[in-house]
Amino acid sequence: MPSDRESAFAVWLTGLPASGKSTVARALAAELAGKGVRAAVLESDAVRREITPDATYGEAERDAFYATVAYLARMLVLHGVPVIVDATANRRTYRDRAREAIPRFLEVHVRCPLAVCRARDPKGIYRRGADGTAQNVPGISATYEPPLLPEVVVDGERDDPAAAAGRIVSELEKKGFLPLRNLAKDV
């Protein structure tokens, strides 16, 4: 039986703002809870309010912020707490650094067309980017580098969040991060 430390993992959900990351993160947390796995969720907006309440979203600040998020996720995993990171992390280097630092890491790309994200825009990010009151908006005035080889790709426009969460859980099981389902019990 693995110790708590050996069984914790990190799932990093990346994608453009308004792609559906938070919705998938909530569905994944619920799916894991149904399996008896209580995962911490590091939602970037909530973490940012604590770390950089007057965020400028400049490159140096983003680099430091995502390094801190990766550190927090690593510490949680090393202390036996599974973690879901809900963060755009617009540069691959941010996510690659997390992958290198965190044992048992899974990257999920919540892919969604920019036009759909702009139409959703629940926080007004794209509107503020267009009118010049927000700078460095990923997909508009800041580059978003999608993952090259994510373990799971979710279609943020079409996929049902619960079904996407189920696929992520299946990948966690496949990688040995979660115990495999006992198929005889599921029948």
N, C-alpha and C positions, 0 to 999 in steps of 0.2 A: 504494500500500500504506500503510494507516494506521500511525502509530507505535504503540508499546506504550501510550503515554499516551492516544492517541486511541481505543484499542480496549478499554480497561478499562471496567468497569461495576460497579454495585452492585445486588444483589437483596436487598431487605429482606423477610423472612418475619415476619409478625405474626399474632397470634392469642392466644387465651386460653392460660394455662399448661396443658400436657398436651394441646394440640390436635393435635399432630403436627408442629410446626415443625422440631424437631431431626431427625426421621426424614426429612422432605422435604429439609432442608438437606443431609443425608448423601447422599441419592439424587441431588440436584442436583449436588453436588460430584463424585460418581462419573460422572454423565452428561457433565458438562463435561470431566472428565479424559479420558473416552473420545474426546472431540473434540480433545484436545491443549490444553485450556484448564485451567491450574492456578489455581484460585480459593482465596483465603484465606477461612476461615470465622471470623467473629466471633460466637462463641456467648456470649450474655449472661451466663450463670452463670459461665463461665470468666473473662470480662473483669471481671465484678463482683468475683470473688475477689481480683483484682489491684488494682482501683481502690478498692473499698469493702469490704474484708474483713469489717467489722462493720456490714453494711448494716442500715439501719432501714426502708428502703423508703418513707420519707416523700416528700411531693411535691417539696420542694426538692432532696432527694438524687436522686430519680428524674430530675428535670429536668437536673441536672448530669451524671448518669450517661449519659443518652441523648444529651445534647449531646456528651459525650466519645466515645461510640460512633460518632455521626455524623461527628465530626472524624476519628477513626481510619479510618473507611471512606473518607472523602473523601481523606485522605492516601494511602491505598493506591491508590485509583483514579487520583489525580493522578500517582502513580509507576508506573502501568502494571500494577497488580495487580488483577484482578477480585476482587470480594469478595461473599460471601454473609453477610448479617447475620441471625442467628437470635435475635430479641429481641421480646418481647411489646410493648414500647413502648405502654403502655395508653392514652395520650392521642394523638389525631391530631396535635397540635402537635409532638410529638417526631418523628413520621415526616415531617410536612410540612417541618419545619426541615431534615431530612436531604435530602429531595427538592430543596429549594431550593439546598442547598450542594453536592450531588453531581451532576456532569454524568453523563448516562447512568444513570438510576435507574429501577428497576422495583420496584413494591410488590406483594407477594403476600399475600393474606389466606387463612390456613389457618383456615377456618371450621369450628367443631365445637360441638355443643350443650354447654352447661355441665354437664349431667347426665353426659354421656360423659366429659368432662374430669375431673370429680370421681370417677367410677368408676375411671378409669385412675390418676390421681394418683401417678405413679412416684416423686415426690420428697416426697410427704406434705404438699404445700402446702395443699391444700383441707382435709385433716384438721386440720392445725395452725390454719388459719383458722377452722374450725368450733369448735375447742376453745379458741380465744382465744390460743394461743401464737404465732401469726403474724398480723400486722396488715397492712392494705393489700393484700389478695389480690385481684388483678383478677378481676372477675366476682362477687365476694362483698362485700368491704368496700372495694374500690376500683373505680372505674368503668373499664370497658374500652370504648373508642370504636372500633368497627370502621371500616376505611377506607371512604370514600364512593365512590371510583372506583379500586379497585385494578386493575392491569393483568391480574392473574390471580387467580382464586378457586379454592382447593383445598378439597374436602370432606374434612376431617380424619377424619371417621368412616368414609367409604366409599371414597375414592379410593385406588388403589394408588400408593404413593410414587414408584415408578419412572415410572409413567404421568404423574403430576403433574409430575415433574421434566422429562419430555419436553415437556409443554405449556409449561412455563416457558422451556425452551430454544427452542421454536418462537416464543414471544413475543419473546425476545431477538433471534432471527433477523429477525423481522418488523420490529422497531424498528431494525434495522441494527447492533445491538450485537455480533452474531456474524455471520460470513459465512453466507449462505444455503447450505443443503445443495445439492450438485450432484445433482439428481434422476437424471441419466443414470448417475451412478456408483452410486446407491443401488438401481438396478433389478437 
